Every structure is written in structure tokens, then in C-alpha cells.
Amino acid sequence: MKHEFLEICGKMYGMVVSKDENTLLVRKAITYYRNDEEVCILKPVAVYIDKSELDNYWVRLFDRDYLLEAVNCIDCTNLIRELSDV
């Protein structure tokens, strides 16, 4: 399933949940590699971004077929170890 993502200054920022004429609703995300496959973890936080503010930055909207993964936020120690490669 393809989703639209927002990249700011070369870094993937999050997944576009909704957009209209003036704003984007973007759910923040983290990406990491597991077994040579790029995985995207969506955070529970979403932010509204005014499209006029994005004119001052290098911004790209792109469609990507990420493997989206749900995370148990109560037991995050294993995720932190996996992301920091400890």
C-alpha cells in the first residue's frame, strides 16, 4: 500500500494523513532498517503544517511503499536498543 510522505531538508519527517488547500496533517515517523528492509514507525503525534511555511524550506512530497509497523509504547526498551543498534 502506497502512502504519501513528507521530506524536509533531505530527512523523512512523517506520513501525510490529510491535506487541503492550505494545510497538511502529518503524522511524525521514524525509519530504520531491519533485515535489509526499511521500516517506518508512526508516532502517535500528528501536526498541522501550513503550506505557506514550507516555501522557505527544501520540501518534497513522495509516495513510498514502506512497511508500517505498530509499536507498543509501554515496552519501548527493545525498540530503543534496536534503533540504536545496542
A tleap script that builds the chain and sets N, CA, C and O, in Angstrom:
source leaprc.protein.ff14SB
mol = sequence {
  NMET LYS HIE GLU PHE LEU GLU ILE CYS GLY
  LYS MET TYR GLY MET VAL VAL SER LYS ASP
  GLU ASN THR LEU LEU VAL ARG LYS ALA ILE
  THR TYR TYR ARG ASN ASP GLU GLU VAL CYS
  ILE LEU LYS PRO VAL ALA VAL TYR ILE ASP
  LYS SER GLU LEU ASP ASN TYR TRP VAL ARG
  LEU PHE ASP ARG ASP TYR LEU LEU GLU ALA
  VAL ASN CYS ILE ASP CYS THR ASN LEU ILE
  ARG GLU LEU SER ASP CVAL
}
set mol.1.N position { 0.843 -1.170 0.000 }
set mol.1.CA position { 0.000 0.000 0.000 }
set mol.1.C position { 0.897 1.245 0.000 }
set mol.1.O position { 1.783 1.368 0.846 }
set mol.2.N position { 0.675 2.143 -0.922 }
set mol.2.CA position { 1.482 3.357 -1.017 }
set mol.2.C position { 0.891 4.458 -0.145 }
set mol.2.O position { -0.325 4.621 -0.048 }
set mol.3.N position { 1.790 5.205 0.484 }
set mol.3.CA position { 1.410 6.337 1.317 }
set mol.3.C position { 2.242 7.539 0.895 }
set mol.3.O position { 3.337 7.382 0.354 }
set mol.4.N position { 1.730 8.729 1.141 }
set mol.4.CA position { 2.466 9.951 0.813 }
set mol.4.C position { 3.229 10.406 2.053 }
set mol.4.O position { 2.668 10.504 3.144 }
set mol.5.N position { 4.517 10.683 1.865 }
set mol.5.CA position { 5.384 11.088 2.961 }
set mol.5.C position { 5.960 12.467 2.690 }
set mol.5.O position { 6.049 12.905 1.544 }
set mol.6.N position { 6.349 13.144 3.765 }
set mol.6.CA position { 6.926 14.484 3.698 }
set mol.6.C position { 8.399 14.394 4.059 }
set mol.6.O position { 8.765 13.841 5.096 }
set mol.7.N position { 9.236 14.943 3.195 }
set mol.7.CA position { 10.668 15.001 3.438 }
set mol.7.C position { 11.067 16.466 3.532 }
set mol.7.O position { 10.734 17.258 2.651 }
set mol.8.N position { 11.776 16.830 4.590 }
set mol.8.CA position { 12.231 18.208 4.795 }
set mol.8.C position { 13.747 18.194 4.904 }
set mol.8.O position { 14.308 17.495 5.748 }
set mol.9.N position { 14.408 18.964 4.053 }
set mol.9.CA position { 15.867 19.082 4.027 }
set mol.9.C position { 16.550 17.720 3.954 }
set mol.9.O position { 17.566 17.499 4.613 }
set mol.10.N position { 16.002 16.814 3.162 }
set mol.10.CA position { 16.614 15.515 2.948 }
set mol.10.C position { 16.297 14.460 3.985 }
set mol.10.O position { 16.778 13.332 3.870 }
set mol.11.N position { 15.502 14.784 4.996 }
set mol.11.CA position { 15.163 13.825 6.050 }
set mol.11.C position { 13.666 13.550 6.031 }
set mol.11.O position { 12.856 14.475 5.976 }
set mol.12.N position { 13.303 12.266 6.076 }
set mol.12.CA position { 11.893 11.896 6.094 }
set mol.12.C position { 11.294 12.328 7.429 }
set mol.12.O position { 11.762 11.918 8.491 }
set mol.13.N position { 10.256 13.158 7.363 }
set mol.13.CA position { 9.652 13.746 8.558 }
set mol.13.C position { 8.434 12.967 9.032 }
set mol.13.O position { 8.285 12.722 10.229 }
set mol.14.N position { 7.554 12.572 8.103 }
set mol.14.CA position { 6.352 11.866 8.522 }
set mol.14.C position { 5.437 11.533 7.364 }
set mol.14.O position { 5.727 11.846 6.210 }
set mol.15.N position { 4.321 10.889 7.693 }
set mol.15.CA position { 3.338 10.471 6.704 }
set mol.15.C position { 2.202 11.486 6.651 }
set mol.15.O position { 1.679 11.900 7.686 }
set mol.16.N position { 1.827 11.880 5.444 }
set mol.16.CA position { 0.724 12.822 5.261 }
set mol.16.C position { -0.584 12.066 5.481 }
set mol.16.O position { -0.918 11.142 4.738 }
set mol.17.N position { -1.315 12.478 6.518 }
set mol.17.CA position { -2.584 11.843 6.855 }
set mol.17.C position { -3.721 12.505 6.096 }
set mol.17.O position { -4.639 11.842 5.613 }
set mol.18.N position { -3.640 13.839 5.999 }
set mol.18.CA position { -4.696 14.607 5.341 }
set mol.18.C position { -4.082 15.883 4.789 }
set mol.18.O position { -3.122 16.416 5.346 }
set mol.19.N position { -4.647 16.366 3.688 }
set mol.19.CA position { -4.187 17.653 3.168 }
set mol.19.C position { -5.354 18.362 2.506 }
set mol.19.O position { -6.258 17.740 1.948 }
set mol.20.N position { -5.302 19.689 2.587 }
set mol.20.CA position { -6.287 20.509 1.896 }
set mol.20.C position { -5.542 21.646 1.216 }
set mol.20.O position { -4.328 21.570 1.024 }
set mol.21.N position { -6.248 22.677 0.859 }
set mol.21.CA position { -5.654 23.772 0.090 }
set mol.21.C position { -4.534 24.488 0.845 }
set mol.21.O position { -3.549 24.900 0.231 }
set mol.22.N position { -4.668 24.643 2.178 }
set mol.22.CA position { -3.710 25.445 2.938 }
set mol.22.C position { -2.862 24.674 3.937 }
set mol.22.O position { -1.810 25.168 4.344 }
set mol.23.N position { -3.279 23.485 4.346 }
set mol.23.CA position { -2.564 22.782 5.411 }
set mol.23.C position { -2.341 21.307 5.087 }
set mol.23.O position { -3.034 20.702 4.268 }
set mol.24.N position { -1.341 20.765 5.771 }
set mol.24.CA position { -1.075 19.330 5.753 }
set mol.24.C position { -1.191 18.819 7.185 }
set mol.24.O position { -0.739 19.484 8.116 }
set mol.25.N position { -1.783 17.663 7.366 }
set mol.25.CA position { -1.758 16.980 8.656 }
set mol.25.C position { -0.757 15.845 8.497 }
set mol.25.O position { -0.968 14.917 7.716 }
set mol.26.N position { 0.342 15.934 9.256 }
set mol.26.CA position { 1.444 14.995 9.090 }
set mol.26.C position { 1.666 14.243 10.395 }
set mol.26.O position { 1.806 14.846 11.460 }
set mol.27.N position { 1.696 12.925 10.297 }
set mol.27.CA position { 1.986 12.088 11.456 }
set mol.27.C position { 3.481 11.809 11.460 }
set mol.27.O position { 4.017 11.236 10.512 }
set mol.28.N position { 4.147 12.214 12.527 }
set mol.28.CA position { 5.594 12.058 12.610 }
set mol.28.C position { 5.978 10.584 12.570 }
set mol.28.O position { 5.217 9.713 12.993 }
set mol.29.N position { 7.183 10.324 12.050 }
set mol.29.CA position { 7.603 8.938 11.862 }
set mol.29.C position { 9.107 8.787 12.062 }
set mol.29.O position { 9.870 9.748 11.968 }
set mol.30.N position { 9.501 7.565 12.336 }
set mol.30.CA position { 10.904 7.174 12.440 }
set mol.30.C position { 11.108 6.046 11.435 }
set mol.30.O position { 10.258 5.164 11.311 }
set mol.31.N position { 12.221 6.069 10.723 }
set mol.31.CA position { 12.534 4.948 9.832 }
set mol.31.C position { 13.825 4.293 10.290 }
set mol.31.O position { 14.736 4.960 10.781 }
set mol.32.N position { 13.893 2.992 10.126 }
set mol.32.CA position { 15.111 2.250 10.417 }
set mol.32.C position { 15.140 1.005 9.540 }
set mol.32.O position { 14.145 0.659 8.904 }
set mol.33.N position { 16.286 0.338 9.513 }
set mol.33.CA position { 16.446 -0.851 8.679 }
set mol.33.C position { 16.443 -2.098 9.552 }
set mol.33.O position { 17.113 -2.153 10.584 }
set mol.34.N position { 15.677 -3.099 9.122 }
set mol.34.CA position { 15.634 -4.391 9.795 }
set mol.34.C position { 15.717 -5.458 8.714 }
set mol.34.O position { 14.846 -5.548 7.848 }
set mol.35.N position { 16.760 -6.256 8.772 }
set mol.35.CA position { 16.972 -7.319 7.777 }
set mol.35.C position { 16.953 -6.760 6.351 }
set mol.35.O position { 16.290 -7.310 5.472 }
set mol.36.N position { 17.679 -5.672 6.132 }
set mol.36.CA position { 17.789 -5.018 4.820 }
set mol.36.C position { 16.460 -4.513 4.282 }
set mol.36.O position { 16.312 -4.329 3.074 }
set mol.37.N position { 15.503 -4.290 5.153 }
set mol.37.CA position { 14.208 -3.754 4.749 }
set mol.37.C position { 13.939 -2.489 5.563 }
set mol.37.O position { 14.074 -2.489 6.786 }
set mol.38.N position { 13.559 -1.414 4.875 }
set mol.38.CA position { 13.296 -0.156 5.560 }
set mol.38.C position { 11.904 -0.200 6.197 }
set mol.38.O position { 10.906 -0.460 5.525 }
set mol.39.N position { 11.861 0.059 7.507 }
set mol.39.CA position { 10.621 0.006 8.273 }
set mol.39.C position { 10.302 1.406 8.767 }
set mol.39.O position { 11.194 2.135 9.200 }
set mol.40.N position { 9.045 1.779 8.704 }
set mol.40.CA position { 8.591 3.098 9.149 }
set mol.40.C position { 7.712 2.913 10.379 }
set mol.40.O position { 6.719 2.188 10.337 }
set mol.41.N position { 8.082 3.574 11.478 }
set mol.41.CA position { 7.295 3.530 12.706 }
set mol.41.C position { 6.589 4.868 12.844 }
set mol.41.O position { 7.236 5.914 12.909 }
set mol.42.N position { 5.280 4.837 12.886 }
set mol.42.CA position { 4.494 6.065 13.025 }
set mol.42.C position { 4.322 6.406 14.494 }
set mol.42.O position { 3.905 5.567 15.293 }
set mol.43.N position { 4.647 7.644 14.842 }
set mol.43.CA position { 4.455 8.107 16.212 }
set mol.43.C position { 2.985 8.464 16.416 }
set mol.43.O position { 2.268 8.705 15.444 }
set mol.44.N position { 2.526 8.502 17.672 }
set mol.44.CA position { 1.124 8.855 17.923 }
set mol.44.C position { 0.847 10.346 17.755 }
set mol.44.O position { -0.297 10.777 17.894 }
set mol.45.N position { 1.872 11.136 17.460 }
set mol.45.CA position { 1.735 12.586 17.354 }
set mol.45.C position { 1.566 12.991 15.895 }
set mol.45.O position { 2.319 12.549 15.027 }
set mol.46.N position { 0.574 13.834 15.633 }
set mol.46.CA position { 0.386 14.414 14.299 }
set mol.46.C position { 0.377 15.931 14.443 }
set mol.46.O position { -0.096 16.462 15.447 }
set mol.47.N position { 0.899 16.620 13.444 }
set mol.47.CA position { 0.957 18.081 13.492 }
set mol.47.C position { 0.361 18.663 12.215 }
set mol.47.O position { 0.452 18.071 11.140 }
set mol.48.N position { -0.248 19.831 12.359 }
set mol.48.CA position { -0.713 20.588 11.202 }
set mol.48.C position { 0.420 21.482 10.739 }
set mol.48.O position { 1.054 22.159 11.549 }
set mol.49.N position { 0.675 21.487 9.448 }
set mol.49.CA position { 1.719 22.324 8.863 }
set mol.49.C position { 1.078 23.214 7.817 }
set mol.49.O position { 0.390 22.739 6.914 }
set mol.50.N position { 1.311 24.513 7.950 }
set mol.50.CA position { 0.806 25.484 6.984 }
set mol.50.C position { 1.662 25.386 5.721 }
set mol.50.O position { 2.886 25.499 5.793 }
set mol.51.N position { 1.035 25.180 4.581 }
set mol.51.CA position { 1.776 25.016 3.325 }
set mol.51.C position { 2.609 26.247 2.979 }
set mol.51.O position { 3.654 26.116 2.341 }
set mol.52.N position { 2.175 27.430 3.382 }
set mol.52.CA position { 2.944 28.640 3.081 }
set mol.52.C position { 4.270 28.657 3.843 }
set mol.52.O position { 5.237 29.260 3.376 }
set mol.53.N position { 4.333 28.006 5.008 }
set mol.53.CA position { 5.582 27.928 5.769 }
set mol.53.C position { 6.610 27.035 5.079 }
set mol.53.O position { 7.815 27.203 5.270 }
set mol.54.N position { 6.138 26.104 4.291 }
set mol.54.CA position { 7.042 25.165 3.628 }
set mol.54.C position { 7.764 25.777 2.439 }
set mol.54.O position { 8.696 25.171 1.911 }
set mol.55.N position { 7.355 26.964 2.007 }
set mol.55.CA position { 8.013 27.624 0.879 }
set mol.55.C position { 9.448 28.012 1.203 }
set mol.55.O position { 10.255 28.182 0.289 }
set mol.56.N position { 9.789 28.157 2.489 }
set mol.56.CA position { 11.123 28.581 2.901 }
set mol.56.C position { 12.096 27.414 3.074 }
set mol.56.O position { 13.264 27.636 3.391 }
set mol.57.N position { 11.646 26.196 2.876 }
set mol.57.CA position { 12.471 25.020 3.119 }
set mol.57.C position { 12.522 24.145 1.878 }
set mol.57.O position { 11.690 24.262 0.978 }
set mol.58.N position { 13.527 23.255 1.850 }
set mol.58.CA position { 13.598 22.260 0.795 }
set mol.58.C position { 12.665 21.133 1.207 }
set mol.58.O position { 12.976 20.360 2.114 }
set mol.59.N position { 11.522 21.041 0.539 }
set mol.59.CA position { 10.474 20.090 0.918 }
set mol.59.C position { 10.103 19.252 -0.291 }
set mol.59.O position { 10.051 19.740 -1.420 }
set mol.60.N position { 9.847 17.981 -0.028 }
set mol.60.CA position { 9.427 17.081 -1.097 }
set mol.60.C position { 8.335 16.171 -0.547 }
set mol.60.O position { 8.469 15.611 0.541 }
set mol.61.N position { 7.263 16.031 -1.304 }
set mol.61.CA position { 6.225 15.043 -1.008 }
set mol.61.C position { 6.450 13.871 -1.946 }
set mol.61.O position { 6.600 14.062 -3.152 }
set mol.62.N position { 6.475 12.663 -1.405 }
set mol.62.CA position { 6.720 11.498 -2.251 }
set mol.62.C position { 5.870 10.322 -1.794 }
set mol.62.O position { 5.516 10.206 -0.621 }
set mol.63.N position { 5.552 9.455 -2.745 }
set mol.63.CA position { 4.820 8.224 -2.450 }
set mol.63.C position { 5.836 7.123 -2.210 }
set mol.63.O position { 6.799 6.967 -2.960 }
set mol.64.N position { 5.603 6.370 -1.160 }
set mol.64.CA position { 6.546 5.299 -0.830 }
set mol.64.C position { 5.790 4.106 -0.295 }
set mol.64.O position { 4.743 4.252 0.335 }
set mol.65.N position { 6.307 2.962 -0.540 }
set mol.65.CA position { 5.694 1.722 -0.091 }
set mol.65.C position { 6.480 1.203 1.113 }
set mol.65.O position { 7.210 0.218 1.002 }
set mol.66.N position { 6.332 1.861 2.259 }
set mol.66.CA position { 7.020 1.448 3.479 }
set mol.66.C position { 6.270 0.316 4.148 }
set mol.66.O position { 5.059 0.166 3.987 }
set mol.67.N position { 7.005 -0.470 4.894 }
set mol.67.CA position { 6.387 -1.425 5.792 }
set mol.67.C position { 6.067 -0.658 7.066 }
set mol.67.O position { 6.974 -0.260 7.797 }
set mol.68.N position { 4.783 -0.448 7.336 }
set mol.68.CA position { 4.372 0.292 8.523 }
set mol.68.C position { 4.227 -0.678 9.678 }
set mol.68.O position { 3.683 -1.772 9.522 }
set mol.69.N position { 4.721 -0.266 10.848 }
set mol.69.CA position { 4.746 -1.164 11.985 }
set mol.69.C position { 4.157 -0.483 13.205 }
set mol.69.O position { 4.470 0.672 13.492 }
set mol.70.N position { 3.305 -1.198 13.921 }
set mol.70.CA position { 2.753 -0.689 15.176 }
set mol.70.C position { 3.755 -0.964 16.290 }
set mol.70.O position { 4.447 -1.982 16.279 }
set mol.71.N position { 3.825 -0.042 17.254 }
set mol.71.CA position { 4.793 -0.157 18.332 }
set mol.71.C position { 4.066 -0.104 19.661 }
set mol.71.O position { 3.179 0.725 19.863 }
set mol.72.N position { 4.446 -0.994 20.566 }
set mol.72.CA position { 3.927 -0.963 21.923 }
set mol.72.C position { 4.736 0.074 22.697 }
set mol.72.O position { 5.887 -0.182 23.051 }
set mol.73.N position { 4.157 1.226 22.960 }
set mol.73.CA position { 4.874 2.330 23.601 }
set mol.73.C position { 5.169 2.058 25.070 }
set mol.73.O position { 6.020 2.726 25.657 }
set mol.74.N position { 4.492 1.104 25.668 }
set mol.74.CA position { 4.734 0.798 27.078 }
set mol.74.C position { 6.076 0.090 27.235 }
set mol.74.O position { 6.805 0.364 28.188 }
set mol.75.N position { 6.412 -0.803 26.328 }
set mol.75.CA position { 7.667 -1.546 26.394 }
set mol.75.C position { 8.583 -1.085 25.264 }
set mol.75.O position { 8.745 -1.788 24.267 }
set mol.76.N position { 9.177 0.089 25.420 }
set mol.76.CA position { 9.985 0.689 24.354 }
set mol.76.C position { 11.463 0.341 24.446 }
set mol.76.O position { 12.222 0.682 23.539 }
set mol.77.N position { 11.900 -0.328 25.513 }
set mol.77.CA position { 13.338 -0.559 25.670 }
set mol.77.C position { 13.906 -1.407 24.543 }
set mol.77.O position { 15.014 -1.137 24.081 }
set mol.78.N position { 13.185 -2.417 24.088 }
set mol.78.CA position { 13.689 -3.235 22.979 }
set mol.78.C position { 13.762 -2.429 21.691 }
set mol.78.O position { 14.704 -2.592 20.915 }
set mol.79.N position { 12.783 -1.562 21.453 }
set mol.79.CA position { 12.808 -0.719 20.262 }
set mol.79.C position { 13.992 0.238 20.308 }
set mol.79.O position { 14.670 0.428 19.299 }
set mol.80.N position { 14.247 0.838 21.458 }
set mol.80.CA position { 15.379 1.764 21.592 }
set mol.80.C position { 16.684 1.027 21.347 }
set mol.80.O position { 17.569 1.544 20.665 }
set mol.81.N position { 16.813 -0.165 21.888 }
set mol.81.CA position { 18.029 -0.956 21.639 }
set mol.81.C position { 18.177 -1.285 20.158 }
set mol.81.O position { 19.276 -1.223 19.608 }
set mol.82.N position { 17.069 -1.632 19.520 }
set mol.82.CA position { 17.126 -1.991 18.102 }
set mol.82.C position { 17.466 -0.777 17.240 }
set mol.82.O position { 18.248 -0.887 16.296 }
set mol.83.N position { 16.880 0.388 17.560 }
set mol.83.CA position { 17.154 1.588 16.773 }
set mol.83.C position { 18.571 2.089 16.977 }
set mol.83.O position { 19.190 2.591 16.039 }
set mol.84.N position { 19.101 1.958 18.200 }
set mol.84.CA position { 20.453 2.449 18.465 }
set mol.84.C position { 21.503 1.365 18.249 }
set mol.84.O position { 22.692 1.604 18.465 }
set mol.85.N position { 21.076 0.172 17.823 }
set mol.85.CA position { 21.973 -0.934 17.482 }
set mol.85.C position { 22.851 -1.332 18.659 }
set mol.85.O position { 24.059 -1.518 18.512 }
set mol.86.N position { 22.228 -1.461 19.834 }
set mol.86.CA position { 22.957 -1.839 21.054 }
set mol.86.C position { 22.707 -3.289 21.352 }
set mol.86.O position { 23.226 -3.816 22.336 }
savepdb mol mol.pdb
quit
